[in-house]
């Protein structure tokens, strides 16, 4: 299984998993600590069987 994690506000990064047919798994709230405070992240995954389909 492959996983991608991107910041919810980063529109350019969010295009990558969508373009590669990753499945959206959910949002982890306040999961990443940055200098400006906590940030939400979006999680995506792709199973090996899904990779072979694409």
C-alpha positions in Angstrom: 0.0 0.0 0.0 1.2 3.5 -0.8 0.1 6.5 1.2 0.2 10.2 0.6 -0.3 12.9 3.1 -0.9 16.5 2.1 -1.9 19.7 3.9 -5.6 20.5 3.4 -4.8 24.0 2.2 -2.2 23.0 -0.4 -4.3 22.8 -3.6 -1.3 22.0 -5.8 -0.3 19.0 -3.6 -3.9 17.8 -3.5 -3.9 17.3 -7.2 -1.1 14.7 -7.1 -3.0 11.9 -5.4 -6.1 12.6 -7.4 -4.2 12.5 -10.7 -2.6 9.2 -9.6 -6.0 7.7 -8.7 -5.3 7.4 -5.0 -8.4 7.0 -2.7 -9.2 9.7 -0.2 -9.1 8.2 3.3 -10.0 11.2 5.4 -8.8 14.3 7.3 -6.7 14.2 10.4 -7.4 17.4 12.3 -4.5 19.3 13.9 -2.2 16.4 13.0 0.8 18.4 11.9 2.7 21.0 14.0 4.2 23.9 12.1 5.8 27.1 13.3 2.5 28.8 12.7 0.5 26.2 14.7 -1.3 23.0 14.1 -2.4 22.1 10.6 -5.0 19.6 9.2 -3.8 16.9 6.8 -5.6 14.8 4.1 -4.7 11.2 3.8 -4.8 9.2 0.5 -3.9 5.6 -0.2 -3.5 3.3 -3.2 -3.5 -0.5 -2.9 -1.2 -2.7 -5.0 -4.3 -4.2 -6.7 -5.5 -0.7 -7.6 -2.1 0.2 -9.0 -2.2 -2.7 -11.4 -5.7 -1.7 -12.6 -4.5 1.8 -13.6 
